Amino acid sequence: MAMSEIPRGQRKGDFGCVLFQRLVVVVATLWGEAYADRKLAASAFVRQLEPLLAFRRRTYQEVNRWHDWYAIDRASSELYARALLAAEAHSRECFEETLGVFIQEWRRSTRSGEIIWSTTLRRKVILAAYGVDGDGYRTEALLEEMDGEIDASWELHERLEDLHASAIAWLTLRRIDKARVALDTMIKSSFGIYHRKDRQIQDWTRWVCRLITEQAEPTCVESAAAKLLRLIPLLYESGRGRGMSEATGDLLEAMARRWPVAALRIGEWLLAQGLAERATVLGALLGAELKSTDVPRAAEATIAAARLVLPFAGYEQHVHRGLEALLESAIAGDLKVQRALGVLRTIAEGRAQSGHLYLELLNGSKRESNTSEAESERDASPKLVQTNGAELSPQEVESLAGRPADFTSALAGAKASGRFDWQPTIKAVFGQSVSGAVRRAAQALLSMDLSNDELELFVRHAIATGERSLAEQATERVATRGKPYGWARFYDGGSRLSAARCFQLLDPEEGKDRALALFVDDFVSHRLSAADLVVDLDDLLLALTDRLPVVQLWEEIDEHISALVDLQESPFEPPEFRLAPSEVEPADTAVQLLWRDMDDAAIELAWEARRGLIDIAALNGNAESVRCRLQAALGGSFRHQTAALAMLNCMAVANSSLAAEFLSELEALAWSPLGVVRLAAQNVLGELGESLPTAPGPRILPAIYQLQLPPARRTETSLTGEPPPGAPLPDTKDPFDLTRMFHSALRVLSEATDFSFEVLTHRMAQLMPLVAPEETWSSEVEHKERQLRECLGIKLTYRRSRSTVAQHAFGCLLAELCDGGVIEWVPHFFERFLTCSDPIINLRTPTTRPAWVSVPAGEALGKYPIEEWFDSVAEVLPQLEPIPSGGCVVLAELTATVSQGRDREEEGHLTVVGHARLPFSTDQMPDISLLWHQERYAARDYPHLLSLDDRIPITVVAGGSIFANSQFIALNPLLGWELNWQPSSEGLFRWVNEEGHTMVESLYWAEGNVEVHDAGGIDQSASEGWLVLATAVAWQQMRPLLHSFVFHRLAGRQGGFSRHGHRTFKVAKDHISL
């Protein structure tokens, strides 16, 4: 009956309240049964409590959707205690049984995401039981068990609350000694890594940075930095607090300015352990290098930042500030620095994530912070509204300052709207010769609603021009409009700090005394909180003293930090670093960071690093450092050899003199048993115009080739099942599964030899552990690698370790059969499986998107309602008008735009001139495969492509290997040859006529990096595309050859990943006559 009186919730979020009220009825009913003397047996009583037990087995995902979950959770403590007392009301046996069930329930292993029995709930039940039977032994054991759970992973406020409750519980048992331990621990824990703005770690780091810049003793810096390097990772790993990235970057940059070798060692430790974001570490280390006055260091750091940071991260403040300092330095005009800045500009114009911010800097504009575009739009048009209704922009007001009389009239009675920036106007007013008109203009300016920062600037300029009266008026205004709590920046921007600085500007001798008197009056009269003031302690002290005694102040701060439970229990131990009074040799920071990523599993990142090393080698600033590393890599592991050879292949094209220094190493690898390495070395020798060394003599093949294995009766579905996207591949010993990626190649190889598919499969599986031990490409290793990338913030598609090993095992299989005289090296069909570089594409940096190529804005991707977004896909079919300037015709266009939020919606466009009957599927998103892409087509072979298919009536060809990251689109060579055009050595797949005039050319462009996942908010997007353009003259010559050809157009839209890894998409297509 009571249950029926509980109203049903009107909304889904009300379910928690309804459920809890029903639990209250359950407990109340048990009390009623006891009062009515209808006592239950212990087993029956416990069965009645099953709803209470089931309630605590729900998941956080479920209860967080309830409106009043936290209130319900707090009330649960009283409810469960009353349930235990109700059991006592029935019988002592019921009481003991119920208590045992409760204890068993909170001790059991919980599944992932399941809500737990909080310490507050358990402590309430334990003390309720103690009140019933007075069993001190059991109560002490349970309380000690809970006390042992409190550690540094708890939030500070939770830790303090729990220790306080523990002390009260021990006092209930009259165990004063235990209560004192809890209180002592509470006091030690009370000074945590937090304050109300949650950036305490950043404030402490600022003090250590001051120790470094103030040239404190190295031993003092060592101790201070080591403590922070134990705290910062603890916060980063637990995801608590704010300011960790800023603290990491500031500390690394400060150390790198003075001790670059030690800073690099610390940075590599953070990256190897996944204890900081990659962009922060690299940005800080390179930012320090950019601020050096050494030309090679600054130039190399510019290239490293352009290659490693800009394409994979948004705005990075340390790089931005470093570039700002470099552009203002005396070495900015050096030829090497200018060449390096040219590389950075090219990246900023194309693949950079926030390229416009860096372009603004390169073009002469400064930006203080990374303001979002939405915020910029809100503040884009502040106006000065005059009494007659006329509006003036900030630029117009600034220009009026040159005419003081007109300026004074314009400001009379006027009001500023929006965030009007008066600073340029203040500088313009005081930048003139002082006169009565200028004074009146300044007086009019002072009547406007200037901010504290603007008033402080006003005072500085007034003092500099001798206008003390105006300076005093501005100072008085700052002092009177300020608030007593303005000694901390986060209240009102630090109004009192501005006043203190103005006092000192007016009177350097007495100004600090005046500021100190104001501070004392505010502190005493208004009872300022010391906890609030400590947040901006450094700014406060600078406002009250001539010079900060940094070392002495740090000793007091260090005393508090050393007592932190977080520090004492931190599991992180930074590498040992001995700081000398001055760094003897600068670190090879830029080259080392580039080399670190040169063989990364994320092929986009690896190739940017390789291009950066080639850029540095081309500067001749550090070619020796690159050469030494390459030499070591050629004698290293198969991964190092492959990466080094891929880079040397490109160097042979871009800088053959450096690549030629490795002839002896290349000849030694030209017949390596690793087929991938063998082919790569031979390709480099071929680019250098060198002949191959003599092949080794015939080898006896292993006995496995003599076996007759039964046919594999298996489907192409993995025995272990297909893992969801991003999940590690399960471990397996099955050769069929291990070699799955190369089944098509193995079947072709079987037909070309006398060996069955099964024998080749088993042999390749045998070779995989010989290439690399199984433990280096296991499921566990892959899982750890993915976790590390997540921690570092690397959101890039990467090759699985097993895939890389399988490719090399397939190469070993081909090399083995070649050396055994079964096949010739290397059959053309298999070359695409072994290639690791294609210099023409690998060296290409994308250009800026042509203005006439239309791409959707970030907020338009996946626009709500998403069903309508899908249904309107036909509206974005590629438009053929207007065509580019000069009358060019688009033979092919492939454009992809992706949102870089978590959902990663996508829009793709494809246009191609081809025969009207060419089939284009709408069963997939528009991509390069729809252009009959062939991996056997290598850019280095163009236009003489391997086994060129002349049966497809289309104006372009698409090729490039996924292993070499070299996909491309170019004119179909058959057309070029038919029209007697010739390929040009300039441009990208450019064809010229007999007079040397350009006929057709390809263009690869980018706007952001589409390979970066989850890079920012829902309004961020990236695009890239290929274009094949024919001039008007070329088009006229081509038209007679294009019988029954049309413009095929496709557009597709794709939604984000579902919970099961599926994606919804819709494609529209049509064609237009030529």
N, C-alpha and C positions, 0 to 999 in steps of 0.2 A: 504494500500500500504506500509506504513512504517513498519508494523508488518512483512510483507513478506521479508523485507530486513534483518531482524535479523537472523543470521545463527543458525542452529540447533546444539546443542552440540554434540561433537564426543563421549563423555563419559557420563556415568550416573551422575557423579559429576558435570558436566557442567550445569545441569538443573537449578540450582539456578541463575546462571548468565543470562541464556536465559530468565528466568521468570522475573528477575528484569529489564532487558532491555525492556521487553514488558510493564512493569509498567511505565517505563520512557516515553515510547511512548504514553501510556494512558494519562498521565499528560500533556505531550507536546501537544497532540491533543486537550485537553481542553483549553490550552492557545491559540492554533491556532484558535479555534472556537470563543474565546473572541476577538482576534485581528481582525477576519473577521466579527465581529459584528453579529455573529450567536449565540446570547445569549440563554442559556438553562434555563428552569424553575428549581427551587430548587430541586424538586423531581427527575427530569430527570438527573440533575447533580450528585446527590447522587447515582443514579443507575449506572452511569458511573464509580463511585469510588468503586464499589463492588469488583473488583480484588484487590485493595489495602487493603480492609478490610479482604478479604479472605486470603491474604498473611500472615497476622499476626495471623491467626488461625491454622497455621500448627504446628506440634509437633517438639520438639527438636530432637527426634529420626530421623525425616526426614531431617531436615535442616543440622544436623551435618554431613550428608553424602555429602553435597555440598562442593566443593573445596574452595569457597570464601565466606562462610557464614558470617564470622566476618566482612569482608570488606563490604558486602552487608548490614549487620545490621547497620554499622556506616553510610553508605550512605543513609539509609532509613530516617534518621532525616531530611535531606535536601529535600528529595523527598516529604515527607508528608507535610512539611512546604510550599513547592511550590504548592502542590495541594490545600492547604488552600488559598494561595494568588490567585491561578487561580479562585477559587470560588468567591473571592472578585471582580475579573475582570469581572465576569459574572453579579453579582448583590450582594447587601448587604444581601438579603434574602438567596441567595446561600451560602454566607459566614457563616451566623449564623446557617443555617441548617447543613452545613458540619462540623463546629466546634462542634455542639451538637452531631452529629453522632460519631465524633472522641472521645469525652469525654465519651459518653455512651459505646463506644466499649472498651476503656481501663478500665472502671469501672466494666464491666460485670464479672461474675464468669467464670473463665477459667477451662477447663477440665484438668485432670492430664497430665503433660508433654507438655502442649501447650505453645508456646512462648508468652511472655508478651510484652506489650508496655513498653519499657525501659524508665527510668527517663530521659535519654538524649533525646529520641524521643519526649516524652511528653513536656519536657521543651522547646524544639525547637518550637513545635506547639503553646504552650501557649504564648511564647514571640512573635512569628509571628502574632498571633491574637492581642496581645497588640499593636504591631506596626500598625495594621490596624485601630482599633477603640479606642485605648487608655483607655479601660475599666479596671481601676486599681483595683476595688473591686473584679471583677471576677478573675483577674490575681493573686491577693494576696491569694484569697481563694484556688486556684488550686496549687500555689507554697507551701503554708502551708500544704496542703494535702500530697504533695510529701515529704516534709521535715519530716513529721511524720512517714514515712516508713523506714527511715534510723535507723538501730539498730546494735547491736553487732553481729548479724548473718551474716552481710555483710563481704566480704573479705576486708582487710585493704585498699588495693589500690583503690578498688571500692568506699569505704566509703569516702576516702579523695578526690577522683576525683569528687564525687557527691556533697560533701560539698563545694568544690571550685566552681563548676558550680552554686550551689545554691547562694553563695555569689555574684557572678557576676550577676545573675538574679535579686537579690534584689537591687543591685546597679543600674541596668537598670531602676528600678522603683523608684530610689532615696530613698529607705528605708534603710538608713545607719544602723539603729538599728538592723534590721533583718540580714543585711549582717555581722555585727559584731558578732551576735550570731552564725552564720554559721562558721565564721572564728575561733571564740573561741572554738567551738566544734571540728573543724578541728585540732587545735593545741593540744587539749586534746587527740584526737584520733591518732595523728601522731606517738606516741611511742607505737606501737602495739606488738603483740606476735609473730612477725616475723622479720627476717632479710633475707639477700639473700640466706642463706643456710637453712632457715626455721626451725631452731631448737632453737629458743629463749627460749621457755619454759623449754627445757632441760638445758640450761645454767643457768637460774634462779634457777632451782631445785638444780643444783650443789652447788650454794651458800648457799641454805638452808641446804643442807647436811653438808656443812662445819660448819654452825652454830651448828649443832648437834654434830659433831665429835669434835669441839673445845670447847665443854661443855659450850655453851652459856646459858644464863638464860632461864629457861623453858618458861617464859612469852614471851620472844622474839621469841622463836621457835614456840610457839602456834600461834602468830600473823602471822608469815611468812608462816607457813605450811597451815594455814586456807585460806590465800589468794591464794596460789597455788592450793589448793583443790577446789577453786571456778573457777579457770581458766582452769585447765586440763580437767575437764568434759565438759566444754563448747567447747573446741577444739575437744575432742573425739566425742561428739555427732554430731558436725557439719562436722566432717571429714576434718578439715582444718589444714594445717601445718604438721610438722613432729616432732618426738621426744616425742609424748604424752606417748607412752608405756614406753619408757626409763625413762621419768620424773616420771611417776607413780611408776615404780619399784624402782628407786633409792631413791625416797622420802620415800616409805614404808619401804624399807630395812634399811635405815639410822635410821628411827624412831624405827623400831623393835629392833635394836641393843641396844637402850637406853631405850625405853618405849614400850615393846612388847604388853602390854594390850591395850594401846591407838592405836598402829599400827593395831592390830587385829580388833578393833572397826571400824577404818577407812576402812580397807580392806573389812569388811563385808558390810559396807555402799556402797562402790563402786560396789560390786557384786550384792547387792540387787537392786540397781538402774540401773544396766547395764551400768556403766560409765567407765569401763575399761575391758580389756581382762582378762578372768579368769586365764589363764596361767601366766600372768604378776603379778597379785595380789598374787596368791599362791606361785609363784616362789620367789617373793621378801620376803614374810613373812617366808617361809621355808628356804630361803637362809640365813637369819639372824639367824635362829635357828641352822642351820648347823655350823655357825661360833662361836656359844657359846662354852664355855669350860665345859659345864655341860653334863655329859654322857647321862642321860635319855633324855634331850631335843634334843641333837644331834642325838641319835639313833631313836627317834620317828620321828624327821623331815626327816631323811633318808627314813624311811618306807613311810611316807606321800608323799614325793616327788616321790618315786618309784611307788606308787599306783595312785596318783592324777595328776601328771604332765607328767611323761615319756610316759604313754600309749596314752595320748590325745593331746600332744603338741610336736612340734619339739624341736630344741635346745633352752633351756631356760638359759640365761646367769647367772642369779642370783643363780639358783640351781647349775649350773656348777662351778661357783666361790666358792659357799659354800662348795661343795664337795671337791674341790681342797684344801680349807683351812682345812677342816676336816681331809683329808688324810695326811696333813702336821703337824697336831696338835699332842699334847702329848697324847690325848685320842684315837688316831686312832687304837691303839692295844687293846683297851678294848674289852672284850668278847661280850658285848651287842652291841657295835658299829660294831664289825665284823659280828655279826649275822644280823644286819640291813643292812649292806653293801652286805651281801649275798642275801638278798631279792631284793635289787636294781640290783645286777648283773643278777639275774634270769630274772627280768623284762627287763633289757637292752638287754639280749640275745634273747628275744622273742617278746613281744608285744609292746615294746617302739617304738615311732615314729622315733627317731634319736638315737637308741641304740648304734650304733658304736662309736658315740662321747663320750658317757659316759663310754663305755668299754675301750676306749683309755685312759681315765683318770684313771679308776680303774687299768689298766694294767701298769700305770706309764708314760703315754704320756700326755702332756699338749697341750691344744688348745686355742689360743687366741680368736678366733671368729668362727662363724659357716660359714666356707667357703663352697661354693657350690661344688658339685662333679665335675661339668663341669670345674669350675675354677681350681680345684685341678689337674684335668687331664692336663689342659693347662700348668701348672707350675710344673708338676710331674717330669720332667726330665731336669732341668737346668744342663748345662755342662760347664766345663772349657776347652776351646779349646787351645791346645798348638801350638807352631809355626810349629811343624812337623805334625800337623793334628790330633794328638792323643787327645782323650777326657777323662776327669776325672769327676767323679760324686762328689757332695759335700762331701759325706762320704769318698771317696778316698783322696780328698784334705785334709780333716781333719786328716785322718790317717797319711798323709805325714808330717804334722806339727811336729810329733814326731821325724822326721829326718830333722833338719833345713837346712842342705846343699842341700839335694834332693828337699826339699820344695822350696828353693830359685831358684833352676834351673828350676823346673816345672813352676814357675810363670813368669819366664823371657819371655817377649813378649806375654804371654798368654792373652786371652780375655774370659770373662764369658758370657754365653748365658742364656737367660731366667732370672727369678728372683732368682739369685744365692744368697743363704743365707750364708754370711761370718761370722756370729756371732759365731757359734761353732768353726770355725777355729781360730778366734781371741782369744777365750778363750784357745784353745789348744796351740797356739804359746806362749802366756804369762804364761801358766801354767807350763812352764819348768824353770829350773834354768837359770838365765841370763848369757849369754855368747856372744862372738862375732858372732857366727853362728846364735844364736837366734835373735840378733839385726839385722843382715842382712835379716833374714827371716821376721821380722817385717817390715823392710824397703821395702822388696819386696811386702809384703801384703799391705802396704800403697800406693804402686803404682797402685793397682787395683782400679776399679771404685766402691768404697765403698759409701753406702748411708750415709746420715747425722746421722741416728741412729747408724749405724755401726762405723762411725768415732767417735761418742761420746763414744761408748763402748771401742773403741781402746784407747781413751784418758784416760778413767777410769783405764783400765788395765795397761797402760804405767805408769801412776802416781803411781799406787799401787806397781809396781815393780821397781820404782826409775828411769825409763827411761824418764826423763823430756824432753830431746831433741826430742824424737819421739812424745811425747805428744804435744809439741809446733808445730811441723810440721803438725800433724793432726788437731790441733786447727786452725792454719793458713789456712789450706785447707777448713775447714768448713766456716770460716769467708769470704774468698775470693770468694768461689763459691756460697755463699748464695745471695739471692736477698733482696733488701730493704723492699719488702712487705712480707718477710718471717717471720715477727713477728706474723702472723696468720697461724695456722696449715693448713687451707683448701686451701692455695695457693700452696706451694711447700713442704708441710709436716712440715713447721716451721723451715726453715734453720737458721733463725736468733735466734730462741729460742734455737736450738742446740748449736749455737756459744756462746750464753750467758752462757749456762750451762758449756761449755768447759772452758770459761774464769774463771768461779768460781772454777772449778776443778784445774786449773793451779795455781790460786792465790786466795784463799778464802778471803783475805783481800781486794785486789784491783780489783778482778774480777768483782764485781757488778758495780763498778765505770766505768770500761771499757765497760761493757754491756750497762750502762746508756748512756755513751757518744756515742756509736754506734747507740743507739735508737734515741737520739736527732738529730744526723746527718741525719739519714734516714728520720725522721719525717719532719725536716725542708727542707732538700735538695730535697726530692722526694715527698713532699706534700702527705703524707700518709693519708688515709681516717680514721677518727675517727670511722665511722660506721663499717669499716672493723675490726679495732682493738678491738672494744668492744666485738666482737664474741668470742675471746680467751683472754678476759681480765684477767681471773684468771691465765692462763699460763704466760701471759705477766708480770703481777705483781710479780709472783713468780720468774721470771727471773731477775727482777730488784730490789727486796727487800729481806731482810732477812726473814721476817715473815709477812704473810698477816694479816692486821687488819680487820678480817672478820666482826665483829659487826659493825664497823664504815662504812665499804664498803656497808654492807647490808642496812644501814640506807639510803644511797643515792639511791641504787637500789629500795628500798621499796618506796621511794618518787615517783619514776616514775611509779611503778606498781600500786600504790594507785590511781594515776590519770587516769588510763586506763578506757575507756568507757566499755571495755569488763568486767572488774572487777565490775564496778558499776552496770552494767545491767545483770550480771550473775544471773540466777535463781537458781543456786545450792548452797545449804547450807550444809556444812559437819556437821557431828555430833559433839556435844560439847565434847571436851577432855581437861581435866586438867592435865598438865604435872607436876609431882612432881620433885624435884631436883634429885631423883634417884628412879627407879622403885622398889617398895617394894617386889612384888611377880611377878615372870615371868608368862607370859600368857601360858595357856595350848593350845598353838597354833596348834600343829600337830593334837592332838586329836579333837580339835574343828573343824578344817577344814575337817577332815575325817568324823566327825559326821554330818557336814553340808550337805554332799552329800550322806549320808547313805540311805536316802529315796528318792533320786532323781528319776524323771520320766524316765530318760535315764538309763535303767537297767544295761547297761555295766558300767557306771560310779558308780551307786549305789553299784554294787557287788565289784568293786575295792576298794571302800571306806570301805565296810564291811570287806573285806579280810585284809585291812590295820589295822583296829581296832582289828581284831583277832590276827594279827601279834604283835601288841603292847601289847595286853593282854598276849600273850605268852612270851614276854620279861620280864613280871612282873615289868616293870618299871613304868607303869601307869595304872595297872589293876583297881585301885580304881576309877580313873577318868572314865574309860570305864564302870565300874559297876554302878556308880551313874547315868550315862546317860541312861544306859539300864533300870534301875529301873524306871526312870522318863518316858521313852518312853512306857513301858508296861502299864502305867497308863494314857497314852495320847490318841491322835486321832487314828483312824483306820489305817492311813498311818504309824504312828510311831509304833503302835503295830505290824503291819505286818512286817515292816523292822526289828524291834528288834527281833521278833520271828524267822525270816529267819536267822538272824545272830546267835541267840542262838542255832538254829538247827545245824549250822556248828560248833559252839563252843562245842556242846555236843560231836561231833566227834573228834575235834582237841584239845579241852581243857575242858574236862568234869567237872573239879573241879570248874571252874568259872561258868559254866552253872548251876551246882547243887545248887548254892547259891540262885537261883530264884525259888525254888520249890513252895513256897507259891504263888507267882505271877502266875506261870504256872498253878497251880491247879485252881486258881480263873478264869483263862481264858479258861480252858479246856472245858467248856460248854458255852462259850460266844455266844450270839445271832448272832454275826458276824461269819458266817460259815468259812470264810477264816482264821480268827483268831483262831477259835475253832480247826480246823484241824492242824494248825501250832503248837499250844500249845501242842496238843496231840502227834504230831510227836516228839517234843522235849522231852516230858516225856518218850516216847517210846525209844528214843536214850539213855536216862539216866537209862533205866531199871526200871522206876517207873510205878506203876499201876495208872489207871485213877481214879479220884474221882467219887463218886456216881453221876449218871445223875440226873438232876432235874425231878420233877414230870411232868405228862402230862399237856399240855397247851391247852386251847380252841382256835381253829383257828379263824381268823377274818371272818366276815360275807361274804366277797367277794367270798370265796370258795363255798358258797351255790348258787351263781348266775349261770344262764344259759345264756352265751353270744353267739351271733350268730357267725358262723365261719368267720374267716378273709379271705376275697376273695381278696388277694393281692399277687403280685409277690414278688420275692426277691429283686426287685429294690426299692431303697429308694424313698419315696415320695418327698423328698426335693432334689433329684438328688445326684449323686456321686461327691464330691468335688475333685478338682485336687490334686495331691500329695503335701502334706505339708500344704494344706489349712485347716482352722478350720472347724469342723463339724457345720452345721447350727443348730440353736436352734429348738427344736421340742417338742411337747407334746404327740406325737403319740407313744403309747406303743410298737407298732410293730417296729418302727424305733429305739427306745431307747434300745430295747433288741435284736437287730439284731445279735449281736456277739454270742448270746447263743441260737439261735433258734433250732439248732440241739439237744442241751442238753435238752431244754424245751420240744421238741417233744418226746424224750425218756422218760422224767419224766412224761409226760402226759400219755404215754402208761403204765407206772409203777404205776400210781395212777388213781383215778376216776375223776380227774380234767382235764378239757379241756385245750388245748393249749392256747386258748384265755384267760381263767381265769388266768393261770399261767403267761402269758405275762403281763396282766394288774396288777397282784399282784407284779411282779418284778419291773414294772415301778413305782408302788406306793412306793416300798421300797427304790428306788434310792434317793429321797429327804431326806429320814430318815437317810440314810448312811451319806450324806453330802448335805448341802443346794445347791439348783440349781445354785445359783450365783457363786459357787466355781468350777463348771464344765461347764459353759456356753461357747458359741462361743467366746464371748468377752474375757473371761479369757484365753481361749486357744490361742487366737490371741496375747494377751499380753505376755503369757508365751513364745510363739515362738519368738516374738520380743526381749524379754529379752535374750534368748539363742543366738540369732543372735548378739546382742550387746556384749555378753560375749565371743563370738567366740566358742561356744559349738556346734560343727557340728556332733551331734549324733542323731540316731533314738531314739525317746522317746515315751512312752505310753501317749495317750491322757487322760486327767482327766476323761472324760466321760467313757472311757473303764475301768479305775480302779474302778470307782464307780459302774459300771455295774457288774463287777466281784464280788464285795463285796455284791451287792444286790442279785445276784444269790446265793451267800453263805448264806445270810440271809434267802432266800426262802427255801433252803434245810434244814437249821437249824430249821426253823419254822415248816416245815412238819415233821421233825424228832421229835421235841418236842411235836408235836400234835399226835404222834403215827401213822402217815401215812406211813412213811418209816423208815428203820433202818439207823443209822449213821455209816459211810457214804457209800452209794452204790459205788462200785468200779468204775463204769463207770464215775461217776461225780468227782472223786478225782482229775483227771488231770486239771479240771477247777478251782480248789480251791488251789492247791499246790503253794507255794511261794518259796520253796527251795529244793534242791537236793544235799546234802553236797558233795558227791563223785565228782560231776562235779563242783559245785560252789567253792570248795576249790582248784581246779586244776589250776595251772599256766602253760600256754603253754611252751613247750620246744623250743629249736632252730630248725630251719628247717634242716632236714637231707640233706647233700650235694648232694645226688643222686636224690633228688626230684627237678625236673626242674620247674622253674617258669619264666614267661616273665619279662624282665626289664620294668621299667615304661615307657620309651619312645616308647616301642614296642606296647603298648596298644593303640588301635585306630589309628594305624600308617597310615599316608596319602599315597595313597588314601584309604579311609576307605572301599570302595567297595572291593578292592583287599585283604584287611585284613580279611574281612568276607569270601571271597571266598577261602582263604587258611587255613580255620579252620581245615580241615582234616589233615594238616601237623603237628598239635600239639596234635594229639591223644596221650594219655599217653603211654610211651614206657615201655615195661616190661624188657628191658635189657638196661644197666646192673642192675641187682638186687642188693640189699644191701649186704654188706660184711657179710660173714657167711652163704651165701646161702639161706637167708630168701626168702619167697615167699609173694608177696603182695596179700592178700585176698581181700582187698578193699582199695581204695584211693579216697579221696574227697578233691580237692584243689580249692581254689578260690583266684584269684588275681584281685585287683581293682586299677585303677588309682585314685590318690587322688587330682586331679585337679577338676575343676568345672564340667567337662563332665562325669567323673566317668565311664569310659569304664571298661569292666570286661572280664576276661577269666576264664573259669572253666573246670576242668578235673574230670572225674569219671572213676574208674576201679572197677570191682567187679567180683568175681568168682560166677557164678550162672548157672542155667539151660539154655540150648541154646534157649529155647522157651520163656524165660522171656521177657515180652514186656517193651521196654524202649522208651519213647516218645522223639521226637525231637521238641515238641511244647513248650518246656520251657528250660531254662538254667539248666545245671547239678547242682543239689543240693540234700540235704539229703532226700527230699520227694521221689526221684526216687528210693531210697532204701527201699521203703514201710515203711517209718517212722511212728511210732505210739506214740502219746503223752501219752498214758497210760503206756508205758514202762518207769519206773523210774530207774535211775542208782542205787538207794539204794536197789532196789529189785533184781537187777541182781545177779545171772542168773535166779532166780525164778520170771520171769516177769509176770505181770498180763495178763491173757488170751493170752498166747504166741501163735502166729499163726504158726502152724506146716504144713501149706499147701503150703508155698512159698519155692521152692527149691533154696535156696540162702545160702551162707556161713556166712553171717553177719546179724545182726539186727540193726536197727536204732531207737532211742527213745529220750525221753526228752520233757519236757513241755516248751512252750514259756513263760508261766507265771513265771517259775522258772529259765529261761535262762540256760537250762541244756541239750541241745541236745548232743547226743553221738552216736558212732558206735562201735560195739563190735562183737566178735565171736558169731555165732548162738549157743545158749546153747545146742541145740539138737545134734550138732556135738560133743561138749565137753563131753556130757554125754555118747553118743554112743561109744566114744573111751576111756571111763573110766578116763578121765582127771578130775582134781579138780580145782575150782577157788582158786586163791591165795589171801592172804590178802595184798600182796605187788604188786607194779606196778599198771597199769591201765587196768582193766579187763583182768588180766593175768590168764592163765590156765597152770597148771603144771601136769606132769605125776606122777606115783607112786613114782619115785625116787626124785621128787621135781624139775626136770628140766623144764625150761620154754618151752612151746609148742607154745602158741599163746599169743599175747599181742597187745593192742591198743596204739597208739601214737597220741597225740594232739600237734601240733606245730603252731607257729606263727612267722611272720617276719613283724613287724609293726602291726597296728591295722586297720583291714578292716572296722570296724564300724565308723571310723572317716571320715567325708565327707569334701571335699573342704579344704584339709589340706595344700596344697602347690602347687607347679608348676606342669606342665604337665609331668615332668620326675619322679615324686614321685609316689610310689606304695606301696601296702601292700598285704600280702598273709597270708593265714592260711589254715590248712588242718588236716584231720584225716587219719590215716593209721591203718590197721589191718594186722599184720605181723605174719606169721607162720614160725617156724624154718624148716630146711631141714628135720629133723626127723619127725616133726609133719606133714609136707606135704606128706611124704611117707605113713604115717598112714591114712591120710585123702583121698588120691587119690582113693582107692577102693570104697569109699562111694559116690564119685561124678560122678554118671552115667550121661552121656550126658551134663556135665558141660563145660562151656567155660569161657574165660576171656572176659567180656563185657567192651568195651571202649567207652567213650563219651567225646567230647570236644565241648565247646561252647564259642562264642564271642558275646559280647553285647555292643552296642554303648551307647552314652550319652542320657540324657533326651531331647526330643524335646520340642518345645514351648508348646505343648498340653500335656506334661507329658508322651508321648509314647516313647518306646525304641525299637530299631531294634536289632534283634539278629539272629544268625545262629548256628545250632548245627549239628555236624557230629558224626556218630557212626559206629562201626563195632564190630566184635568179633573174637577172636583167640582161636584156640583149645588148650587144656591143654597140 
